[in-house]
Amino acid sequence: KIEHASLPLQKFFASHRSNNNPVLQRISSSRTERLELAKELPPPLYTLYLHLQAYLDHHQTNDGSLPTLEVPKASLKKGDSKKKPTKSLQLLFPLPTDIPGTTKWSNSKQPPVATVELTYHADWTIVTAHASGPTDKVNAATLLSHLFPKDDGSFQVATTEGGDTPDFGNAKPYYWCNYWAGLHQAPPVAGGTNVILAELVKRVRSNATLTQLLHVLEKKRQVALYPAMADQLKAQYPVSKQATKLSSFKKRSEGCYVLTIQKTTGSSSLLDSVTVTIDMIRYPAVRPQWSLHAGGSSADGWGQQHGSAKVLASEQNPLYNAESGDLHDELFKATASLVNEQDEASYDYILTHQLHALMSLWESTTLAK
């Protein structure tokens, strides 16, 4: 922020310098160091660096949404006679720190970031991308997958003359990072650096928000609402803490969670064995899918309760529960009112907003009885 705010002063003093390079005219210690390090980058990464630096210079904002660009210093490993040239770039994306229920970030600490490292592999003439970050704040395994349709990192890399196949570890050669570096033709993408970076910013924000919401649900059984919509949702879908609570929220498998909503007073009524399936990669563009089961019996005991020939021969249909069906329909109808179309970040909370609405709808149904 200080560097950006002092740009007019930097330009004034830089105008008296003999160096005519327009990029070098903006002088600051960190920027100059990055430029010096970037000179050692391979041509594809240097191309990528110039694209990113020019974009960040032009779109610098004060809201903290854009990443910072770093060029790792070359390291001298034990046994090496000289430092190996730098072959990677790093984008450091700020992570949300205002999610209710999470540990508050202290200004005295370094803010949490997700790191996207772009590395050039000269033997295969390809750039790979790898994501990392604190496990309780971001899901690095799914962060970069399918950023664009059909781009899952399975780029076909030609083997070397000796028949060797590349081993990139956890990094993958996505189309978008190679298109960025000017190496390979990417699938149709409407735009260049602005589109790719915008998608990365959105993906990091939604991925980090979902990761932290799930952490709060599992550890604290707290339903966190988007701060800008919390009052509106509580008024529209009231939930009494004295009457209804989320008694459990557990992971069954990757992207599938089982939860129980329970009455705390006056009744032992349960909405149990509720399952929610989340597309961990495409969330929130793909909404969570809910499956409801009401009545106080577990899914394991359902067969014993309804599977006898006598029950199956009766007029009741054990495969359909009218109360659960009505709740599911009401939840589906409510979905549109759970986000603010003018505020993109509100969509990142669709999981907990749906859960809050479900608790409210179920509470009003049981009170009506």
N, C-alpha and C positions, 0 to 999 in steps of 0.2 A: 504493500500500500504506500509506503514511504517512497519507494522507487517511482511508482506511478505518479504520485502527487508532485514529485520534484522534477518531472519531465521538462517543463518549461525552462527551469534553471539549467538542467543538463544540456538542453538544446542550445541555450545561449552560450555556455562555455564551450560546448563542442564545436560551435560554428567558427571558433578561432583556431581550431586545430588544423593541422595539415592533412590529416587523414580524410579522404573524400568518400569513404565507405558509408552509405546511409545507415546501415545497421549499426556500425560501430560509433555513430554519432551520439547514441544514447549511452552515456557512460555511467556505470555503477559497479561496485566491486563484484557483486554476485553475477551480474550480467556479463561483465568482461571475462570473468573466470569461465562461465559457460561457453562463451564464444571461443575462447582459447582452447578449451577442451574439445569443442565441436569440430575444430580444424583437423583433429586426428580421426574423426569418424569416417567409416567407409562411405563412398558416394551415395548409396541408397539411404543410409541413415542421415547423412548430412542434408539430403533433399527433404527428408521427412522433418528434420529439425527446423529447416528454414520455413516450411509450411506451418508448423506448429507455432514457432516464435512469432511469425508475422500475424497469425490469427490471434494469438494471445495479446499481442501489442494493440491490435485494432479493437478487440472486444473486451478489453480489461474492464471488469466491474468491481463493485465494492460489496456484492452480496455473497462472495465466497463460493460461488457455484463452479467456477472454472478451475482446472487443475494448474499446478505449477510444473514447470519443465526442468528436469535435472539431467546432467550428463555425468554419470559416475566416473570418478577418477581412475586412471589406470593403476593397477596394483602390481607390486613386485613380490612374487611368491618365492618361497624358499627354494634355492637351487637355480633360479632364473638369473641370467646375467643382466637383463634389462627389463623394464616394464613392458607388458604386452599392451598393444594399442586398444583403446576403448572401442567396443563393438556393440554398445547398447545405449538406449535412451530410456528415461523413466518419466512417466506421468504420474503425479501424486494428486489424487482426487480427495478433497475433503469429505468426510463422512458426517451425516446428520448427528447432532449431539443434543437435540431437544426432544427426543422421544419420551413420552411419559413412562415412568417406571424404570428407566435406565439410570445408571449412575451419572450424576451431573458432571459435566466437564469443567475442570478448573482452569482458569486463564493462566495459571502458573505452570501448567503442564503442556506438553506438545500436543496439538490437536490430532485426533486419530485420522489416518488416511488409508486409502486403498491404492496400492502401487501397481501400475501396469507397465511392465518392462518389455521393450521392443528390442530384439536382438537380431543382428545380421549374421547369417551363416554363409561364408564365402564359398565353401565347397559345393553347396547346393543352390547358391544364388537366391536366397530366400530370407524373408524376415519372419520371425515368430513373435508371438505375444504371450506373456505369462502374467497372471494376476496374483496378488498376495495382500494380506491385511489381517487385522486382529480377528480371530475366529468367532468371537462373541458379537462382532459388529458387521461382518460382511462374509458372504459365502463365496470364497474365491474360486471354488470348483465350478460354479455355474455362471460366474460374472461375465465372461466374454463369449460364452457359447451362443450361437444363433443371434448375434447382434443384428445381423441382417438375414433374410430368409435363406435357408439351405446352406448357411455358412457355419458349419460345426467344427471347422479346423481340420477337416480331412482332405486338405489340399494335396493333390497328387504330386509328389516330389520325385523327380527323376533320380535314379541311382547313379553313383559315380562309375567311372570306367571299370573299376575293380569289382563292381557289383555290390558295394556297400549300401546299406539302407540307413537313412538318417535316424538318429536318436536324439530328440529334442527334450527329453524328460517330460516335465509337466507343461512345457510351452507348446503352442500349436501354431501352424502357419495359416492363419486366417486370411481370407481374400482381402478384407478391408485394409489390413496393415501392409500387405504387399502392393496393393493399389496405391496406398498412401506414399510408399517409397518409390513408385514408378517402375516396379519390376514386372508385374503380371497384370493381365486384363482381368478386372473384377466383374462379377455379375452386375447387371444394370443397377446402378445406384444414382439416385437423382441428386447429384451434388458431390462436392469434394470434401475438403477439410471441415467445413462448417457442418455438414450433415453427419459425418463420422463422429466428430467430437460431441455434437449435440446428443447423438445416440449413446455415446459412452457416458456422458454426464447423467442422462436419464436412467441408464441401466445401473450405474453405481448407486444412485439415490434410491431407486426402488429395491434393489438387491439388499442394500444395507438396512433400509427400513423394515423389510420383511424379516430379515435375519434377527433384528433386535426385537421386533414384535413377537416373534415365535419364542425368543429367549425369555421375554417377560411373561408370556402365557405359560410356558412350561415351569419356570422357576417360581414365579410369584402368583400365578393364576389371576393376573390383572389384565383387564381388557382396556388397552390404551387407545384413546381416541385422538384424532388429528386436532391439535390445540385450536386451530382456527374454526373448527366446526363442532367442538365439544359441547358448548352450551346449546347449540341448535339441536344436536342429536339427542341430548339428555332431555330436552323439552318435548321433542317429537316422539321419542321412544323412551319413556321413563322406566328405570329399573330401580327397585327398592333394594338397597343393600341388606336391609333387615329381613327381606322376604325371599330373595333369590340370589344365588351365588354360583360361580363357576367352580365346581368342586374338584375337577381333574382335567388335565390337558396333556396327553401323552403322544409321543411319536410312535406310530405303528411300523411305518416303513418310509423310505425317502419320498417326501411330498404328501404323505398321508398321516393324519392325526385323528385320535379318538378323544372325545371329551364328554363330560357329564355336567348337566345343569341341574341344580337341586333346590327345592324349596327349603328354607331354613326355619320356617315357623308354620305351625298349624297342620302340617301334612308331611308325609314321607314321599310325596310325589316326585318323580324323577323324569328328566328327559335325558336318557342315558344311551350309550353306544352311538352317539352322534359322530359321524365321520365327515371330515372335510379333506378334500383332495386339492392340492395346490400345484400348479405348474411352476416349479421352482425357477425355470429359465424365463418363461414368458409372462410371469406375473408382473404387473396387474392387467396387462392386455388381455390375458386369459383369466377370467374371474374364477375364484375358488368354487368348487362344486360340493354341495352339501347333501348328506344322506341322513335322514332323521328316523329315530325309533323311540316311541313314547310308551310309557306304561309301567316302568319300574322293573322290567325284567332284562337281564343281560342278553347279549347276542348269543352266548354259549347255551343259555337255558331256553332259547326260543324254540328249538326243535322239540325239547321235552314237553314244553307247554302246548305247542300247536301241532305237533307232528303225528298225533295219533289218528287212526282211521276214523274214530268217532268225530273228532274235531273237523277233519278234512271233509267228512260227509255232511256236516251241518251246513246251514245256510250262511254262516259267517265265513268270510274270506280271510284266513290268517296271513295271507301274503300282502294285504293292504290294510293300513291303519288310517282311518279317516282323519283323526286328529293330527297325525304327522303329515298327512297329505295337505291338509288345510294350512298348517304352519309353513310348509315348504312353498305353497302358492303365495302366501302372504309375504314371505321373505323375498321371493322372486319379484313381486310387484314393488317391494320397498327399495330394491337395489338402486334404482335411478335417483332416489332422494338421498342416498348415502354418500354422494360425492358432489363436489362443486365443479361444474364444467369449466369455470373460469380459473380454477386453481389446479394445475396438473399434479401437484404434490398430494392432493387429497385422495387421488386414486391409489396411492401407495398404501393407504390405510383401509382399503376395501375389506380385507379379511376381518379386522377387529370391528369395523362398522357393521358388517353383516352379523357377526356374533352378538354384538350389543343389541341390534334390532331383534335377533332371534330370542334372546333372553327376555326382552320386553314383550314381544308377542306371546311367548309361552307363559309369562307371568300373568298377562291380562286374560289369557285363556283359562288358566287354573283358578284365577280369582272369580271369573264369571261362573265357574261351576259351584 
